Structure formats: structure tokens, C-alpha cells
Amino acid sequence: MIEKCDRHRKERIGGCTWCGKRVCELCIVKQEGKKVYCAKCSGVLSGISPMRVPLAAPRPAPPQGRRYMIHDGYLVLRE
């Protein structure tokens, strides 16, 4: 059985990448490579701009206080 579009009852081409609704060639408003979007989701996504993720800050140096080490099975303070 051929799956039909939710809105036009035509043959389904794919699903909206955002909401998953079944779409036909008439429903596809925006297409980016293999990603397709319905009219509702395309409108919502048009107001969203890609956000740049800041680079991770370098980790601070470990504290230079007391240091411990294991010597003959005991935890000892090293200076």
C-alpha cells in the first residue's frame, strides 16, 4: 500500500526532518540536501539562526599544593 501525504493525499516522498509529518512534493517548502521541511516547520526554523558554539576554555593548571604518592602501599605526603 502506498503511503499518502497528510495534507494532499498524494504519494508520500518523505518526512519532515523536524516534526516527522509525511510530506509530498507539494508540501516540501524547504530542502537542504536530503533534509526536507514542511511549511509549518520551515516557518519556525526561519527565525532560528545557527548558533556558534564557543571553543572550550583551556583547563586551569592543577593546584600546586600538597602532593601525595603511594610508597610501599601507603599514601604519603610528598613535599
N, CA, C, O and CB atoms as a CASP TS submission, in Angstrom:
PFRMAT TS
TARGET T0000
AUTHOR 0000-0000-0000
METHOD Language model
MODEL 1
PARENT N/A
ATOM      1  N   MET     1       0.846  -1.185   0.000  1.00  0.00           N
ATOM      2  CA  MET     1       0.000   0.000   0.000  1.00  0.00           C
ATOM      3  C   MET     1       0.892   1.251   0.000  1.00  0.00           C
ATOM      4  O   MET     1       1.861   1.328   0.756  1.00  0.00           O
ATOM      5  CB  MET     1      -0.963  -0.003   1.233  1.00  0.00           C
ATOM      6  N   ILE     2       0.566   2.199  -0.830  1.00  0.00           N
ATOM      7  CA  ILE     2       1.332   3.441  -0.955  1.00  0.00           C
ATOM      8  C   ILE     2       0.955   4.379   0.186  1.00  0.00           C
ATOM      9  O   ILE     2      -0.225   4.615   0.447  1.00  0.00           O
ATOM     10  CB  ILE     2       1.076   4.121  -2.336  1.00  0.00           C
ATOM     11  N   GLU     3       1.967   4.907   0.859  1.00  0.00           N
ATOM     12  CA  GLU     3       1.701   5.870   1.926  1.00  0.00           C
ATOM     13  C   GLU     3       1.357   7.212   1.302  1.00  0.00           C
ATOM     14  O   GLU     3       1.938   7.611   0.292  1.00  0.00           O
ATOM     15  CB  GLU     3       2.921   6.002   2.884  1.00  0.00           C
ATOM     16  N   LYS     4       0.407   7.900   1.916  1.00  0.00           N
ATOM     17  CA  LYS     4      -0.073   9.178   1.393  1.00  0.00           C
ATOM     18  C   LYS     4       0.389  10.329   2.274  1.00  0.00           C
ATOM     19  O   LYS     4       0.659  10.164   3.464  1.00  0.00           O
ATOM     20  CB  LYS     4      -1.603   9.175   1.285  1.00  0.00           C
ATOM     21  N   CYS     5       0.470  11.487   1.657  1.00  0.00           N
ATOM     22  CA  CYS     5       0.792  12.734   2.342  1.00  0.00           C
ATOM     23  C   CYS     5      -0.330  13.057   3.333  1.00  0.00           C
ATOM     24  O   CYS     5      -1.491  12.751   3.061  1.00  0.00           O
ATOM     25  CB  CYS     5       0.991  13.901   1.319  1.00  0.00           C
ATOM     26  N   ASP     6      -0.008  13.665   4.467  1.00  0.00           N
ATOM     27  CA  ASP     6      -1.019  14.012   5.464  1.00  0.00           C
ATOM     28  C   ASP     6      -1.974  15.101   4.971  1.00  0.00           C
ATOM     29  O   ASP     6      -3.130  15.138   5.393  1.00  0.00           O
ATOM     30  CB  ASP     6      -0.345  14.466   6.745  1.00  0.00           C
ATOM     31  N   ARG     7      -1.518  15.971   4.101  1.00  0.00           N
ATOM     32  CA  ARG     7      -2.326  17.117   3.684  1.00  0.00           C
ATOM     33  C   ARG     7      -2.995  16.946   2.317  1.00  0.00           C
ATOM     34  O   ARG     7      -4.184  17.233   2.184  1.00  0.00           O
ATOM     35  CB  ARG     7      -1.469  18.341   3.660  1.00  0.00           C
ATOM     36  N   HIS     8      -2.266  16.492   1.310  1.00  0.00           N
ATOM     37  CA  HIS     8      -2.776  16.458  -0.056  1.00  0.00           C
ATOM     38  C   HIS     8      -3.243  15.088  -0.522  1.00  0.00           C
ATOM     39  O   HIS     8      -3.848  14.982  -1.589  1.00  0.00           O
ATOM     40  CB  HIS     8      -1.732  16.946  -0.979  1.00  0.00           C
ATOM     41  N   ARG     9      -2.986  14.059   0.229  1.00  0.00           N
ATOM     42  CA  ARG     9      -3.342  12.681  -0.132  1.00  0.00           C
ATOM     43  C   ARG     9      -2.670  12.229  -1.423  1.00  0.00           C
ATOM     44  O   ARG     9      -3.201  11.398  -2.161  1.00  0.00           O
ATOM     45  CB  ARG     9      -4.849  12.552  -0.272  1.00  0.00           C
ATOM     46  N   LYS    10      -1.492  12.794  -1.680  1.00  0.00           N
ATOM     47  CA  LYS    10      -0.678  12.343  -2.807  1.00  0.00           C
ATOM     48  C   LYS    10       0.367  11.382  -2.263  1.00  0.00           C
ATOM     49  O   LYS    10       0.485  11.197  -1.051  1.00  0.00           O
ATOM     50  CB  LYS    10      -0.007  13.550  -3.560  1.00  0.00           C
ATOM     51  N   GLU    11       1.123  10.773  -3.168  1.00  0.00           N
ATOM     52  CA  GLU    11       2.144   9.822  -2.740  1.00  0.00           C
ATOM     53  C   GLU    11       3.198  10.515  -1.873  1.00  0.00           C
ATOM     54  O   GLU    11       3.703  11.586  -2.209  1.00  0.00           O
ATOM     55  CB  GLU    11       2.808   9.160  -3.962  1.00  0.00           C
ATOM     56  N   ARG    12       3.503   9.887  -0.779  1.00  0.00           N
ATOM     57  CA  ARG    12       4.484  10.427   0.160  1.00  0.00           C
ATOM     58  C   ARG    12       5.887  10.327  -0.435  1.00  0.00           C
ATOM     59  O   ARG    12       6.276   9.283  -0.957  1.00  0.00           O
ATOM     60  CB  ARG    12       4.415   9.681   1.514  1.00  0.00           C
ATOM     61  N   ILE    13       6.650  11.436  -0.349  1.00  0.00           N
ATOM     62  CA  ILE    13       8.034  11.444  -0.815  1.00  0.00           C
ATOM     63  C   ILE    13       8.970  11.214   0.369  1.00  0.00           C
ATOM     64  O   ILE    13       9.988  10.536   0.236  1.00  0.00           O
ATOM     65  CB  ILE    13       8.371  12.780  -1.530  1.00  0.00           C
ATOM     66  N   GLY    14       8.635  11.765   1.495  1.00  0.00           N
ATOM     67  CA  GLY    14       9.485  11.631   2.677  1.00  0.00           C
ATOM     68  C   GLY    14       8.772  12.172   3.891  1.00  0.00           C
ATOM     69  O   GLY    14       7.548  12.306   3.906  1.00  0.00           O
ATOM     70  N   GLY    15       9.552  12.480   4.911  1.00  0.00           N
ATOM     71  CA  GLY    15       9.002  13.041   6.131  1.00  0.00           C
ATOM     72  C   GLY    15       9.742  14.304   6.502  1.00  0.00           C
ATOM     73  O   GLY    15      10.930  14.453   6.216  1.00  0.00           O
ATOM     74  N   CYS    16       9.027  15.215   7.144  1.00  0.00           N
ATOM     75  CA  CYS    16       9.647  16.458   7.601  1.00  0.00           C
ATOM     76  C   CYS    16      10.746  16.092   8.596  1.00  0.00           C
ATOM     77  O   CYS    16      10.519  15.317   9.525  1.00  0.00           O
ATOM     78  CB  CYS    16       8.587  17.428   8.250  1.00  0.00           C
ATOM     79  N   THR    17      11.905  16.642   8.401  1.00  0.00           N
ATOM     80  CA  THR    17      13.040  16.338   9.263  1.00  0.00           C
ATOM     81  C   THR    17      12.792  16.808  10.685  1.00  0.00           C
ATOM     82  O   THR    17      13.301  16.205  11.630  1.00  0.00           O
ATOM     83  CB  THR    17      14.306  16.975   8.718  1.00  0.00           C
ATOM     84  N   TRP    18      12.019  17.875  10.855  1.00  0.00           N
ATOM     85  CA  TRP    18      11.807  18.465  12.175  1.00  0.00           C
ATOM     86  C   TRP    18      10.678  17.778  12.938  1.00  0.00           C
ATOM     87  O   TRP    18      10.867  17.376  14.086  1.00  0.00           O
ATOM     88  CB  TRP    18      11.506  19.945  12.038  1.00  0.00           C
ATOM     89  N   CYS    19       9.498  17.637  12.312  1.00  0.00           N
ATOM     90  CA  CYS    19       8.341  17.098  13.039  1.00  0.00           C
ATOM     91  C   CYS    19       7.980  15.668  12.644  1.00  0.00           C
ATOM     92  O   CYS    19       7.243  15.000  13.368  1.00  0.00           O
ATOM     93  CB  CYS    19       7.150  17.984  12.815  1.00  0.00           C
ATOM     94  N   GLY    20       8.484  15.191  11.513  1.00  0.00           N
ATOM     95  CA  GLY    20       8.220  13.815  11.099  1.00  0.00           C
ATOM     96  C   GLY    20       6.950  13.625  10.290  1.00  0.00           C
ATOM     97  O   GLY    20       6.619  12.496   9.929  1.00  0.00           O
ATOM     98  N   LYS    21       6.230  14.701   9.995  1.00  0.00           N
ATOM     99  CA  LYS    21       4.989  14.600   9.232  1.00  0.00           C
ATOM    100  C   LYS    21       5.276  14.100   7.820  1.00  0.00           C
ATOM    101  O   LYS    21       6.275  14.484   7.212  1.00  0.00           O
ATOM    102  CB  LYS    21       4.268  15.962   9.184  1.00  0.00           C
ATOM    103  N   ARG    22       4.394  13.239   7.296  1.00  0.00           N
ATOM    104  CA  ARG    22       4.554  12.726   5.929  1.00  0.00           C
ATOM    105  C   ARG    22       4.278  13.853   4.943  1.00  0.00           C
ATOM    106  O   ARG    22       3.278  14.561   5.065  1.00  0.00           O
ATOM    107  CB  ARG    22       3.602  11.513   5.662  1.00  0.00           C
ATOM    108  N   VAL    23       5.171  14.018   3.963  1.00  0.00           N
ATOM    109  CA  VAL    23       5.032  15.112   3.004  1.00  0.00           C
ATOM    110  C   VAL    23       5.141  14.607   1.573  1.00  0.00           C
ATOM    111  O   VAL    23       5.829  13.626   1.290  1.00  0.00           O
ATOM    112  CB  VAL    23       6.090  16.184   3.261  1.00  0.00           C
ATOM    113  N   CYS    24       4.436  15.311   0.666  1.00  0.00           N
ATOM    114  CA  CYS    24       4.521  15.032  -0.769  1.00  0.00           C
ATOM    115  C   CYS    24       5.337  16.152  -1.410  1.00  0.00           C
ATOM    116  O   CYS    24       5.850  17.026  -0.712  1.00  0.00           O
ATOM    117  CB  CYS    24       3.087  14.919  -1.426  1.00  0.00           C
ATOM    118  N   GLU    25       5.456  16.126  -2.729  1.00  0.00           N
ATOM    119  CA  GLU    25       6.255  17.157  -3.412  1.00  0.00           C
ATOM    120  C   GLU    25       5.655  18.547  -3.264  1.00  0.00           C
ATOM    121  O   GLU    25       6.383  19.535  -3.362  1.00  0.00           O
ATOM    122  CB  GLU    25       6.392  16.820  -4.887  1.00  0.00           C
ATOM    123  N   LEU    26       4.340  18.655  -3.030  1.00  0.00           N
ATOM    124  CA  LEU    26       3.701  19.963  -2.860  1.00  0.00           C
ATOM    125  C   LEU    26       3.917  20.530  -1.454  1.00  0.00           C
ATOM    126  O   LEU    26       3.884  21.745  -1.259  1.00  0.00           O
ATOM    127  CB  LEU    26       2.205  19.855  -3.146  1.00  0.00           C
ATOM    128  N   CYS    27       4.137  19.653  -0.486  1.00  0.00           N
ATOM    129  CA  CYS    27       4.298  20.082   0.908  1.00  0.00           C
ATOM    130  C   CYS    27       5.699  20.572   1.230  1.00  0.00           C
ATOM    131  O   CYS    27       5.884  21.346   2.169  1.00  0.00           O
ATOM    132  CB  CYS    27       3.950  18.952   1.829  1.00  0.00           C
ATOM    133  N   ILE    28       6.674  20.138   0.471  1.00  0.00           N
ATOM    134  CA  ILE    28       8.055  20.491   0.782  1.00  0.00           C
ATOM    135  C   ILE    28       8.273  21.969   0.490  1.00  0.00           C
ATOM    136  O   ILE    28       8.172  22.414  -0.654  1.00  0.00           O
ATOM    137  CB  ILE    28       9.049  19.618  -0.028  1.00  0.00           C
ATOM    138  N   VAL    29       8.575  22.722   1.544  1.00  0.00           N
ATOM    139  CA  VAL    29       8.796  24.154   1.410  1.00  0.00           C
ATOM    140  C   VAL    29      10.285  24.461   1.369  1.00  0.00           C
ATOM    141  O   VAL    29      10.726  25.355   0.647  1.00  0.00           O
ATOM    142  CB  VAL    29       8.127  24.913   2.559  1.00  0.00           C
ATOM    143  N   LYS    30      11.046  23.719   2.143  1.00  0.00           N
ATOM    144  CA  LYS    30      12.485  23.957   2.223  1.00  0.00           C
ATOM    145  C   LYS    30      13.190  22.613   2.144  1.00  0.00           C
ATOM    146  O   LYS    30      12.759  21.633   2.752  1.00  0.00           O
ATOM    147  CB  LYS    30      12.870  24.719   3.535  1.00  0.00           C
ATOM    148  N   GLN    31      14.278  22.582   1.388  1.00  0.00           N
ATOM    149  CA  GLN    31      15.042  21.352   1.251  1.00  0.00           C
ATOM    150  C   GLN    31      16.525  21.684   1.333  1.00  0.00           C
ATOM    151  O   GLN    31      17.017  22.569   0.633  1.00  0.00           O
ATOM    152  CB  GLN    31      14.707  20.629  -0.081  1.00  0.00           C
ATOM    153  N   GLU    32      17.229  20.961   2.197  1.00  0.00           N
ATOM    154  CA  GLU    32      18.677  21.125   2.354  1.00  0.00           C
ATOM    155  C   GLU    32      19.303  19.749   2.192  1.00  0.00           C
ATOM    156  O   GLU    32      19.350  18.970   3.144  1.00  0.00           O
ATOM    157  CB  GLU    32      19.050  21.768   3.753  1.00  0.00           C
ATOM    158  N   GLY    33      19.779  19.449   1.009  1.00  0.00           N
ATOM    159  CA  GLY    33      20.326  18.120   0.753  1.00  0.00           C
ATOM    160  C   GLY    33      19.221  17.087   0.854  1.00  0.00           C
ATOM    161  O   GLY    33      18.239  17.157   0.115  1.00  0.00           O
ATOM    162  N   LYS    34      19.365  16.131   1.757  1.00  0.00           N
ATOM    163  CA  LYS    34      18.336  15.113   1.952  1.00  0.00           C
ATOM    164  C   LYS    34      17.311  15.524   2.998  1.00  0.00           C
ATOM    165  O   LYS    34      16.320  14.822   3.195  1.00  0.00           O
ATOM    166  CB  LYS    34      18.972  13.802   2.350  1.00  0.00           C
ATOM    167  N   LYS    35      17.529  16.639   3.668  1.00  0.00           N
ATOM    168  CA  LYS    35      16.601  17.113   4.692  1.00  0.00           C
ATOM    169  C   LYS    35      15.477  17.899   4.027  1.00  0.00           C
ATOM    170  O   LYS    35      15.731  18.786   3.212  1.00  0.00           O
ATOM    171  CB  LYS    35      17.335  17.988   5.747  1.00  0.00           C
ATOM    172  N   VAL    36      14.227  17.570   4.376  1.00  0.00           N
ATOM    173  CA  VAL    36      13.071  18.305   3.860  1.00  0.00           C
ATOM    174  C   VAL    36      12.252  18.812   5.044  1.00  0.00           C
ATOM    175  O   VAL    36      12.214  18.183   6.101  1.00  0.00           O
ATOM    176  CB  VAL    36      12.197  17.405   2.917  1.00  0.00           C
ATOM    177  N   TYR    37      11.598  19.957   4.853  1.00  0.00           N
ATOM    178  CA  TYR    37      10.815  20.577   5.912  1.00  0.00           C
ATOM    179  C   TYR    37       9.438  20.953   5.384  1.00  0.00           C
ATOM    180  O   TYR    37       9.310  21.408   4.247  1.00  0.00           O
ATOM    181  CB  TYR    37      11.536  21.816   6.472  1.00  0.00           C
ATOM    182  N   CYS    38       8.400  20.764   6.210  1.00  0.00           N
ATOM    183  CA  CYS    38       7.041  21.164   5.843  1.00  0.00           C
ATOM    184  C   CYS    38       6.907  22.678   6.052  1.00  0.00           C
ATOM    185  O   CYS    38       7.824  23.317   6.569  1.00  0.00           O
ATOM    186  CB  CYS    38       5.968  20.378   6.691  1.00  0.00           C
ATOM    187  N   ALA    39       5.768  23.248   5.649  1.00  0.00           N
ATOM    188  CA  ALA    39       5.566  24.695   5.728  1.00  0.00           C
ATOM    189  C   ALA    39       5.620  25.196   7.169  1.00  0.00           C
ATOM    190  O   ALA    39       6.225  26.233   7.444  1.00  0.00           O
ATOM    191  CB  ALA    39       4.230  25.074   5.097  1.00  0.00           C
ATOM    192  N   LYS    40       4.999  24.475   8.077  1.00  0.00           N
ATOM    193  CA  LYS    40       4.959  24.906   9.475  1.00  0.00           C
ATOM    194  C   LYS    40       6.368  24.948  10.073  1.00  0.00           C
ATOM    195  O   LYS    40       6.755  25.942  10.688  1.00  0.00           O
ATOM    196  CB  LYS    40       4.060  23.968  10.301  1.00  0.00           C
ATOM    197  N   CYS    41       7.114  23.890   9.894  1.00  0.00           N
ATOM    198  CA  CYS    41       8.459  23.817  10.478  1.00  0.00           C
ATOM    199  C   CYS    41       9.426  24.767   9.786  1.00  0.00           C
ATOM    200  O   CYS    41      10.322  25.313  10.429  1.00  0.00           O
ATOM    201  CB  CYS    41       8.994  22.389  10.398  1.00  0.00           C
ATOM    202  N   SER    42       9.258  24.968   8.499  1.00  0.00           N
ATOM    203  CA  SER    42      10.125  25.886   7.775  1.00  0.00           C
ATOM    204  C   SER    42       9.952  27.297   8.317  1.00  0.00           C
ATOM    205  O   SER    42      10.927  28.036   8.457  1.00  0.00           O
ATOM    206  CB  SER    42       9.826  25.846   6.265  1.00  0.00           C
ATOM    207  N   GLY    43       8.710  27.675   8.622  1.00  0.00           N
ATOM    208  CA  GLY    43       8.439  28.990   9.193  1.00  0.00           C
ATOM    209  C   GLY    43       9.051  29.156  10.567  1.00  0.00           C
ATOM    210  O   GLY    43       9.588  30.214  10.894  1.00  0.00           O
ATOM    211  N   VAL    44       8.968  28.111  11.368  1.00  0.00           N
ATOM    212  CA  VAL    44       9.547  28.158  12.713  1.00  0.00           C
ATOM    213  C   VAL    44      11.063  28.239  12.630  1.00  0.00           C
ATOM    214  O   VAL    44      11.696  29.013  13.347  1.00  0.00           O
ATOM    215  CB  VAL    44       9.122  26.925  13.536  1.00  0.00           C
ATOM    216  N   LEU    45      11.636  27.431  11.748  1.00  0.00           N
ATOM    217  CA  LEU    45      13.092  27.372  11.647  1.00  0.00           C
ATOM    218  C   LEU    45      13.702  28.602  10.989  1.00  0.00           C
ATOM    219  O   LEU    45      14.888  28.873  11.174  1.00  0.00           O
ATOM    220  CB  LEU    45      13.496  26.152  10.882  1.00  0.00           C
ATOM    221  N   SER    46      12.906  29.355  10.218  1.00  0.00           N
ATOM    222  CA  SER    46      13.471  30.526   9.548  1.00  0.00           C
ATOM    223  C   SER    46      13.870  31.598  10.554  1.00  0.00           C
ATOM    224  O   SER    46      14.747  32.415  10.274  1.00  0.00           O
ATOM    225  CB  SER    46      12.472  31.099   8.544  1.00  0.00           C
ATOM    226  N   GLY    47      13.231  31.602  11.725  1.00  0.00           N
ATOM    227  CA  GLY    47      13.576  32.572  12.760  1.00  0.00           C
ATOM    228  C   GLY    47      14.754  32.143  13.608  1.00  0.00           C
ATOM    229  O   GLY    47      15.249  32.917  14.427  1.00  0.00           O
ATOM    230  N   ILE    48      15.202  30.921  13.419  1.00  0.00           N
ATOM    231  CA  ILE    48      16.308  30.394  14.212  1.00  0.00           C
ATOM    232  C   ILE    48      17.573  30.443  13.373  1.00  0.00           C
ATOM    233  O   ILE    48      17.630  29.880  12.280  1.00  0.00           O
ATOM    234  CB  ILE    48      16.017  28.944  14.695  1.00  0.00           C
ATOM    235  N   SER    49      18.566  31.109  13.885  1.00  0.00           N
ATOM    236  CA  SER    49      19.837  31.145  13.161  1.00  0.00           C
ATOM    237  C   SER    49      20.813  30.189  13.839  1.00  0.00           C
ATOM    238  O   SER    49      20.753  29.999  15.054  1.00  0.00           O
ATOM    239  CB  SER    49      20.420  32.596  13.112  1.00  0.00           C
ATOM    240  N   PRO    50      21.694  29.600  13.078  1.00  0.00           N
ATOM    241  CA  PRO    50      22.657  28.683  13.679  1.00  0.00           C
ATOM    242  C   PRO    50      23.507  29.396  14.724  1.00  0.00           C
ATOM    243  O   PRO    50      23.962  30.520  14.514  1.00  0.00           O
ATOM    244  CB  PRO    50      23.552  28.065  12.601  1.00  0.00           C
ATOM    245  N   MET    51      23.710  28.732  15.838  1.00  0.00           N
ATOM    246  CA  MET    51      24.473  29.331  16.922  1.00  0.00           C
ATOM    247  C   MET    51      25.891  28.781  16.909  1.00  0.00           C
ATOM    248  O   MET    51      26.102  27.574  16.789  1.00  0.00           O
ATOM    249  CB  MET    51      23.797  29.067  18.285  1.00  0.00           C
ATOM    250  N   ARG    52      26.839  29.662  17.031  1.00  0.00           N
ATOM    251  CA  ARG    52      28.232  29.223  17.101  1.00  0.00           C
ATOM    252  C   ARG    52      28.517  28.759  18.524  1.00  0.00           C
ATOM    253  O   ARG    52      28.193  29.441  19.496  1.00  0.00           O
ATOM    254  CB  ARG    52      29.214  30.368  16.675  1.00  0.00           C
ATOM    255  N   VAL    53      29.109  27.624  18.619  1.00  0.00           N
ATOM    256  CA  VAL    53      29.473  27.089  19.923  1.00  0.00           C
ATOM    257  C   VAL    53      30.862  27.603  20.270  1.00  0.00           C
ATOM    258  O   VAL    53      31.805  27.426  19.498  1.00  0.00           O
ATOM    259  CB  VAL    53      29.428  25.524  19.933  1.00  0.00           C
ATOM    260  N   PRO    54      30.990  28.242  21.432  1.00  0.00           N
ATOM    261  CA  PRO    54      32.309  28.771  21.786  1.00  0.00           C
ATOM    262  C   PRO    54      33.296  27.633  22.026  1.00  0.00           C
ATOM    263  O   PRO    54      32.927  26.546  22.470  1.00  0.00           O
ATOM    264  CB  PRO    54      32.215  29.668  23.037  1.00  0.00           C
ATOM    265  N   LEU    55      34.539  27.910  21.724  1.00  0.00           N
ATOM    266  CA  LEU    55      35.577  26.920  21.976  1.00  0.00           C
ATOM    267  C   LEU    55      35.734  26.728  23.479  1.00  0.00           C
ATOM    268  O   LEU    55      35.556  27.663  24.259  1.00  0.00           O
ATOM    269  CB  LEU    55      36.920  27.346  21.332  1.00  0.00           C
ATOM    270  N   ALA    56      36.064  25.534  23.863  1.00  0.00           N
ATOM    271  CA  ALA    56      36.242  25.242  25.279  1.00  0.00           C
ATOM    272  C   ALA    56      37.438  26.018  25.821  1.00  0.00           C
ATOM    273  O   ALA    56      38.490  26.105  25.187  1.00  0.00           O
ATOM    274  CB  ALA    56      36.429  23.725  25.507  1.00  0.00           C
ATOM    275  N   ALA    57      37.244  26.570  26.996  1.00  0.00           N
ATOM    276  CA  ALA    57      38.335  27.308  27.633  1.00  0.00           C
ATOM    277  C   ALA    57      39.399  26.315  28.082  1.00  0.00           C
ATOM    278  O   ALA    57      39.073  25.196  28.479  1.00  0.00           O
ATOM    279  CB  ALA    57      37.818  28.155  28.841  1.00  0.00           C
ATOM    280  N   PRO    58      40.649  26.707  28.025  1.00  0.00           N
ATOM    281  CA  PRO    58      41.695  25.792  28.480  1.00  0.00           C
ATOM    282  C   PRO    58      41.509  25.473  29.960  1.00  0.00           C
ATOM    283  O   PRO    58      41.095  26.325  30.746  1.00  0.00           O
ATOM    284  CB  PRO    58      43.093  26.397  28.232  1.00  0.00           C
ATOM    285  N   ARG    59      41.816  24.257  30.317  1.00  0.00           N
ATOM    286  CA  ARG    59      41.664  23.844  31.711  1.00  0.00           C
ATOM    287  C   ARG    59      42.716  24.536  32.569  1.00  0.00           C
ATOM    288  O   ARG    59      43.858  24.720  32.148  1.00  0.00           O
ATOM    289  CB  ARG    59      41.776  22.306  31.848  1.00  0.00           C
ATOM    290  N   PRO    60      42.312  24.914  33.775  1.00  0.00           N
ATOM    291  CA  PRO    60      43.298  25.550  34.653  1.00  0.00           C
ATOM    292  C   PRO    60      44.344  24.527  35.101  1.00  0.00           C
ATOM    293  O   PRO    60      44.083  23.325  35.149  1.00  0.00           O
ATOM    294  CB  PRO    60      42.603  26.186  35.885  1.00  0.00           C
ATOM    295  N   ALA    61      45.504  25.026  35.418  1.00  0.00           N
ATOM    296  CA  ALA    61      46.584  24.148  35.889  1.00  0.00           C
ATOM    297  C   ALA    61      46.177  23.544  37.227  1.00  0.00           C
ATOM    298  O   ALA    61      45.503  24.204  38.018  1.00  0.00           O
ATOM    299  CB  ALA    61      47.935  24.929  36.019  1.00  0.00           C
ATOM    300  N   PRO    62      46.569  22.322  37.490  1.00  0.00           N
ATOM    301  CA  PRO    62      46.217  21.711  38.773  1.00  0.00           C
ATOM    302  C   PRO    62      46.858  22.491  39.918  1.00  0.00           C
ATOM    303  O   PRO    62      47.915  23.099  39.751  1.00  0.00           O
ATOM    304  CB  PRO    62      46.660  20.227  38.814  1.00  0.00           C
ATOM    305  N   PRO    63      46.215  22.468  41.068  1.00  0.00           N
ATOM    306  CA  PRO    63      46.772  23.218  42.198  1.00  0.00           C
ATOM    307  C   PRO    63      48.169  22.716  42.562  1.00  0.00           C
ATOM    308  O   PRO    63      48.466  21.526  42.458  1.00  0.00           O
ATOM    309  CB  PRO    63      45.843  23.113  43.417  1.00  0.00           C
ATOM    310  N   GLN    64      49.001  23.632  42.981  1.00  0.00           N
ATOM    311  CA  GLN    64      50.384  23.293  43.302  1.00  0.00           C
ATOM    312  C   GLN    64      50.579  23.114  44.811  1.00  0.00           C
ATOM    313  O   GLN    64      51.656  23.400  45.334  1.00  0.00           O
ATOM    314  CB  GLN    64      51.330  24.377  42.774  1.00  0.00           C
ATOM    315  N   GLY    65      49.574  22.659  45.490  1.00  0.00           N
ATOM    316  CA  GLY    65      49.665  22.463  46.943  1.00  0.00           C
ATOM    317  C   GLY    65      50.340  21.144  47.262  1.00  0.00           C
ATOM    318  O   GLY    65      51.309  20.757  46.608  1.00  0.00           O
ATOM    319  N   ARG    66      49.840  20.477  48.241  1.00  0.00           N
ATOM    320  CA  ARG    66      50.423  19.205  48.670  1.00  0.00           C
ATOM    321  C   ARG    66      50.222  18.136  47.609  1.00  0.00           C
ATOM    322  O   ARG    66      49.212  18.119  46.906  1.00  0.00           O
ATOM    323  CB  ARG    66      49.808  18.750  50.000  1.00  0.00           C
ATOM    324  N   ARG    67      51.169  17.276  47.509  1.00  0.00           N
ATOM    325  CA  ARG    67      51.075  16.158  46.574  1.00  0.00           C
ATOM    326  C   ARG    67      51.239  14.866  47.362  1.00  0.00           C
ATOM    327  O   ARG    67      52.031  14.768  48.299  1.00  0.00           O
ATOM    328  CB  ARG    67      52.149  16.268  45.439  1.00  0.00           C
ATOM    329  N   TYR    68      50.475  13.907  46.950  1.00  0.00           N
ATOM    330  CA  TYR    68      50.512  12.614  47.608  1.00  0.00           C
ATOM    331  C   TYR    68      51.072  11.579  46.648  1.00  0.00           C
ATOM    332  O   TYR    68      50.980  11.726  45.429  1.00  0.00           O
ATOM    333  CB  TYR    68      49.110  12.203  48.100  1.00  0.00           C
ATOM    334  N   MET    69      51.654  10.532  47.215  1.00  0.00           N
ATOM    335  CA  MET    69      52.130   9.424  46.406  1.00  0.00           C
ATOM    336  C   MET    69      51.994   8.138  47.215  1.00  0.00           C
ATOM    337  O   MET    69      51.908   8.169  48.442  1.00  0.00           O
ATOM    338  CB  MET    69      53.602   9.651  45.955  1.00  0.00           C
ATOM    339  N   ILE    70      51.977   7.039  46.531  1.00  0.00           N
ATOM    340  CA  ILE    70      51.888   5.750  47.205  1.00  0.00           C
ATOM    341  C   ILE    70      53.293   5.172  47.283  1.00  0.00           C
ATOM    342  O   ILE    70      53.992   5.043  46.278  1.00  0.00           O
ATOM    343  CB  ILE    70      50.908   4.775  46.460  1.00  0.00           C
ATOM    344  N   HIS    71      53.686   4.827  48.507  1.00  0.00           N
ATOM    345  CA  HIS    71      55.020   4.262  48.740  1.00  0.00           C
ATOM    346  C   HIS    71      54.853   3.027  49.624  1.00  0.00           C
ATOM    347  O   HIS    71      54.406   3.132  50.766  1.00  0.00           O
ATOM    348  CB  HIS    71      55.991   5.318  49.409  1.00  0.00           C
ATOM    349  N   ASP    72      55.210   1.863  49.097  1.00  0.00           N
ATOM    350  CA  ASP    72      55.080   0.582  49.804  1.00  0.00           C
ATOM    351  C   ASP    72      53.649   0.345  50.290  1.00  0.00           C
ATOM    352  O   ASP    72      53.441  -0.208  51.370  1.00  0.00           O
ATOM    353  CB  ASP    72      56.045   0.536  50.993  1.00  0.00           C
ATOM    354  N   GLY    73      52.676   0.758  49.500  1.00  0.00           N
ATOM    355  CA  GLY    73      51.278   0.517  49.851  1.00  0.00           C
ATOM    356  C   GLY    73      50.677   1.567  50.762  1.00  0.00           C
ATOM    357  O   GLY    73      49.516   1.437  51.151  1.00  0.00           O
ATOM    358  N   TYR    74      51.420   2.603  51.117  1.00  0.00           N
ATOM    359  CA  TYR    74      50.929   3.669  51.982  1.00  0.00           C
ATOM    360  C   TYR    74      50.821   4.970  51.188  1.00  0.00           C
ATOM    361  O   TYR    74      51.624   5.244  50.296  1.00  0.00           O
ATOM    362  CB  TYR    74      51.857   3.854  53.207  1.00  0.00           C
ATOM    363  N   LEU    75      49.819   5.750  51.532  1.00  0.00           N
ATOM    364  CA  LEU    75      49.667   7.071  50.935  1.00  0.00           C
ATOM    365  C   LEU    75      50.491   8.037  51.771  1.00  0.00           C
ATOM    366  O   LEU    75      50.217   8.226  52.956  1.00  0.00           O
ATOM    367  CB  LEU    75      48.155   7.511  50.863  1.00  0.00           C
ATOM    368  N   VAL    76      51.488   8.643  51.167  1.00  0.00           N
ATOM    369  CA  VAL    76      52.377   9.536  51.916  1.00  0.00           C
ATOM    370  C   VAL    76      52.389  10.914  51.262  1.00  0.00           C
ATOM    371  O   VAL    76      52.146  11.064  50.064  1.00  0.00           O
ATOM    372  CB  VAL    76      53.817   8.954  51.989  1.00  0.00           C
ATOM    373  N   LEU    77      52.678  11.897  52.079  1.00  0.00           N
ATOM    374  CA  LEU    77      52.755  13.282  51.612  1.00  0.00           C
ATOM    375  C   LEU    77      54.143  13.537  51.050  1.00  0.00           C
ATOM    376  O   LEU    77      55.148  13.257  51.703  1.00  0.00           O
ATOM    377  CB  LEU    77      52.432  14.283  52.758  1.00  0.00           C
ATOM    378  N   ARG    78      54.191  14.060  49.857  1.00  0.00           N
ATOM    379  CA  ARG    78      55.459  14.382  49.218  1.00  0.00           C
ATOM    380  C   ARG    78      55.582  15.904  49.181  1.00  0.00           C
ATOM    381  O   ARG    78      54.614  16.598  48.868  1.00  0.00           O
ATOM    382  CB  ARG    78      55.553  13.761  47.773  1.00  0.00           C
ATOM    383  N   GLU    79      56.718  16.402  49.485  1.00  0.00           N
ATOM    384  CA  GLU    79      56.888  17.859  49.506  1.00  0.00           C
ATOM    385  C   GLU    79      57.718  18.346  48.371  1.00  0.00           C
ATOM    386  O   GLU    79      57.952  19.549  48.250  1.00  0.00           O
ATOM    387  CB  GLU    79      57.505  18.300  50.788  1.00  0.00           C
TER
END
